[in-house]
Amino acid sequence: MKKLLASAAACLGVMAMAGAAQASEVTFTFENPGADMPTGNFTTGGKCNGIKISSIDLCSIDENLGLTYTKDGIDLTAKAFNSGGITDLMVDLAPHTSGLAIVSPGEGSSDDQVQYSAGESILFEFGTEVSLEAMDFNAGADRECANPGGEGPCGTFDLFVNGSLFGSYTAIDDMVFDSIIGNSFEFVATDPNGGFAIASITVAETPIPGAAALLLSGLAGIGFNSSRRRRSA
């Protein structure tokens, strides 16, 4: 039995290393060049929530469905919210190509930021549990989040993971996280003097623990049966 347990422990170690090796990072890009295109539910150019957008910008058609993406086996749905509830999500691809942003009713001109004044936030929902690894934030025309003369700074935000507040952060260019695990991540603008667009999000699919749990369950059964045989003898 001891040899069996030792072999199982070694097997679990191999499975853990294999899971870690398979958890490669996937980046969903929302800015040009190289922007990923949604799989549906969007229109190109014209107007978004009554606000004029450029001829190649994208806008969600049904706000309740958001914009959906599939990349390297990972499904993602992005949705926009403001103080009035769910609203339209736009992808700014020109001229400043800042990425995902929100167009709230009543905004006087094209808006390519998520802003506190309108209670705006962007929610990312994944089809499986993932680890949040990195984000790239832009502030409209300012791709580095720093220039007040552009549309910067990007400002601050609250991060909600699976619906619960996880922490408060300052949005920066090429931001790295410490492998935050969840199925949904919501970025809520909190800076009255800032605003951000989301240029990309990088995640890694977490290893599936089911196989390890199944192996441990099997070992428990083997140990129980072995104990019964010894008592019977």
KAMOZI-V859977 format. One record per backbone hydrogen bond with DSSP energy under -1.0 kcal/mol. NH is the residue of the N-H (numbers start at 1). CO is the residue of the C=O. If there is no record, write none. Layout:
# KAMOZI-V859977
((NH,CO) (NH,CO))
This chain:
# KAMOZI-V859977
((5,1) (6,2) (7,3) (8,4) (9,5) (10,6) (11,7) (12,8) (13,9) (14,10) (15,11) (16,12) (17,13) (18,14) (19,15) (20,16) (21,17) (22,18) (24,22) (26,203) (28,201) (30,199) (36,29) (39,68) (43,59) (45,57) (48,51) (51,48) (53,46) (58,91) (59,43) (60,89) (61,41) (65,62) (66,62) (67,78) (69,76) (71,74) (74,71) (76,69) (77,125) (78,67) (79,123) (81,121) (82,85) (83,118) (85,82) (87,80) (90,101) (91,58) (92,99) (99,92) (100,198) (101,90) (103,88) (107,104) (114,196) (119,116) (120,115) (121,81) (122,187) (123,79) (124,185) (125,77) (126,183) (127,75) (130,182) (131,204) (132,180) (133,202) (134,202) (135,175) (136,200) (138,197) (139,142) (142,139) (150,147) (152,147) (154,145) (157,169) (158,188) (159,167) (160,186) (161,164) (162,184) (164,161) (166,159) (167,159) (169,157) (171,155) (175,135) (177,133) (179,177) (180,132) (182,130) (185,124) (186,160) (187,122) (188,158) (189,120) (190,156) (194,191) (195,153) (196,114) (197,138) (198,100) (199,136) (200,136) (201,28) (202,134) (203,26) (204,131) (206,129) (213,209) (214,210) (215,211) (216,212) (217,213) (218,214) (219,215) (220,216) (221,217) (222,218) (223,219) (224,220) (225,221) (226,222) (227,223) (228,224) (229,225) (230,226) (231,227) (232,228) (233,229))
